[in-house]
């Protein structure tokens, strides 16, 4: 399997409950399994995943930042 690469994240800023999409290549090795995505110490709920993009819902309880 190729190493995952990220080419873009949008939007760059989001609030709790907002959707963020990560785009790139080889993000998910098997499209039948959703990846575990963490934002800081918290797990985000993944709502879509393919080899080229992953969309997630930002969890509440995060401190602001990049």
Secondary structure by P-SEA (a helix, b strand, c coil): cccccccccccccccccbbbbbbbccccccccbbbbbbcccbbbbbccccccbbbbbbbccccccc
